[in-house]
């Protein structure tokens, strides 16, 4: 089973992951809409500030890929639910230990989080309106749950005390009106089925259909939120360059 958080095969595969920690922001609204844009801006503002705080403490880490976990609080299929009613946890995974860079995306390849350095990645993403972010950045389907986020991210404490203190510093330094909504969280997805989706977000249903077949054939059922990891620059508009990991937590039927 794959152990690389930022890697997936083209064909559906079974993977399993332990606890991870992240900066996360929760909200409801249309992908690319005002609330979504403000939330993404706050998330990147705090993450950028945290990189600076960590550097002052002699630790370094790279800005990771943007990720989202999605659901609807409705009995209907998510495709039948208005996009402004979609709920999401957007997050940026933090390294397991400050100064350890081996668990992040590979720079310079197709797994490069934002197609450039952390500073370049923040350029145009950290303002309070989300200007510069592709409106359809997370335009895929969501997990159709009626009772909210199964296995959703939960509030810390996470790791050593100095990590909490650094995040507090980053909140102060971010100077974003929604910075207080960004939380340090942990979650565990456990057993999952995932696949690499190549192409535009609108074509994700084709990959998801193959994943659903794999889930069924392996004797699993869905057991958590639809999860997307945006390996390519979220501002990318060329379908040939767009890469997204689609991940679905599962359990035995």
N, C-alpha and C positions, 0 to 999 in steps of 0.2 A: 504494500500500500504506500502511496505517496506520502512523504513527510514534509514537503516543501509547500508552505502556505501559498506561495505565489506561482505555483506550477500546476498545470493540469494537462491531461492528454486530450487529443481531439475526440476520442471515443469515450463514452461514459465509463467511469471507474469508481471503485469504492476506496475511500480514504478515511482516516480517523485523526482527529486533532484534540490535543489537551487544552487547558486554559490559556487564553491570551488576554492581553490588556490593551486598552486603546483609549484615545480621546474620542468621545462620541457626543453626538447631539441628536435629539429626538424631535420629530415634528410631524405635521400632517400637511399635505398640499401637493399640488401638481409639480412633477419634475420640471425644473427650470422656472417655476413660478417665483413670486416675490418671497414667500416664506422659505422656500427651498434655497433660493439664492442667498438670502440673509444668513441662513443656517450654515451653508457651505462656507461663506465668507468668515463667519465666526470660528468655525472649525479650523480653517487654515490660518487665521490670525493667531489663535492660541497655539497651534502647532509650530508656527514660525517663531513665536516668542519662546516656546519651550526649547527649540533648537538653540536659540541664543543663550538662554539660561543654562542649559547643559554645557554649552561651550565654555561659559565663564567658570564652570565648575571642573573644567578639564575633561569633559566627556563629549563625545561626538556621536550623532546618529543621523541618518539620511531621512528625508521626508518620504514616507511610504505611499503606496497606492491608495487612492480613495476607494472606500467600500461602502456598500449599503445593504441593509437587511430590511425587507419589505413585507407588509401585510395589510389586509383590509378587515375591518370589523363589520363583516357583512356575510350573510349566508350565500350570496351570489358569487359567481365566478369573478375574479378580479377584472377580467376583461369587460364585465358588465357594470362595474362600479366606476363612477366618474373619477377622473384622475385627481381632482382636488380633494377627494376623500381618502386617498392613499396615505398610509402611515409609514414612517421610516425611521430607522436608526442609521445615520451616516457616521462613519468613523474612519480614523487613521490609526492603524495598529502601531503600538510602541514596541521597541526592541525588548527582548527578555531581560537585558541588563544594559544600562547606559555604557557606551563605549564598545559594545559588541555589535558589529555591523553585518554579521553573516546570515541573519535571519530576515533580511529585507530583500526588496527586489533588486535584480541585477542591473547595474547602471550600464547604459550604452547599448542595451539589447532591446528586444521587443517587450521585455518585462520592466523596462525603465518606467518608474512610477508616473512621471509627468513629461517625459521626453526631454529632460534637461536637469540642471542642478536644482537644489531646493529653492534657491533664490529665484530662478527662472520660473519654477513651478508656482511660486506664490504670486508672481507678477500677474495681475489681472484677476486673481481669484480671491484675494483676502479683503476686498472692499465690502462694505455692508450691503450692497445691492446684488452682489454676485455677478457684476458685469464682466463679460469675457468668458463666462462658463457656458459651454454648449447647452442650449435649452433642452436637448434630448439626452443629456448625459446619462440618465438612469431611466430609460424609457421602456424597460422590460416589464414583464408581468410580475405580480407579487404573490406571496403565499396567501391562499384563501383560507384564513382562519377566522372564526367567529368570536374568539375569546381573547384577542390580543396576541401579543408576541410570546410564542412558546419558546422558552429558553432564552429570553431576551437579556440583553446586557444589564448588569446590575451594578449598583454603586459600590465603590471600593470599601475598605482600604485595600490597596494593591501594593505588594512588594515592600521595600524598605521605606522608612519614614522620609528619607531625603527625597524620594521620588514625589511623594505627596507635596512636600514643600516646594519643589521645583514647579509643579503644576500650579500651585497657588501664585508663585511669582509670575508665571506665564500669563495667568488670568489678568493680573495687574498690568503687565507690560503690553498686553494685546490691544488695549484701548479700543475695543469693538463694542458696540452697544448690546450685542447678544453674547458676549464672551462668557457671561455667568451661566449660560445654558450649556456650555461645553463641560462634560463630566469625565473624570477618570473612571473607567469601568473595567470589569472582567466578565468574560463569558466563555462557555465551553460548548462547542458544537458537537463534539464526539464523532460518531459514525456518520458519514455523509456519502452521497453520490454526487460527482461533479463532472464537468466537461468544459473544454475550452471552446468558446463561441468565437468564430471568426466572422466579422462583418458587422453590419449596422444593428442597432438595438431592436429595430422593428422586426428583424428576422430571428430573434431569439426563440420564438415558439417552436421553430424547427429543431433546435438543439434540445429544448426542454422536452419535446415529444420523445426524443431518443433517450433522454434521461429517465422519463417516466416509464418507458418500456423496460429499461434496465432495472429500475427500482422494483417493478412488478415481477420481472423474471427472477430476480434474486431473492424474492420473498420478503421484501421490505415494504414499509409504508412511510409516508412523510412524517417527520417528527420535529418540525421547527420552521423557522422563517426562510423564505427564499433569499439567497445571499448572492450578491454580485461583487466581483473584484475587478476594477477597471485598470487593466494592465497598460493600455495605451493612454496617451494624453487625453484627458476628458474633453479637450477642445478639438480633438481630431474629427475631421469631417470626411476623410477619404475612407470609404468602407473597406478597402483592401488593407488598411493599416489598423483597423479597429480590432482589439482583442479583449475579451471579457471572460473571466472564469465564472461559470454558473455553478453554484453549490447548494445542495439540498440536504439538510440533516434527515436521517432516517432511523428506523428501528425495525426489529423483526415484526412481521405481521402477526 
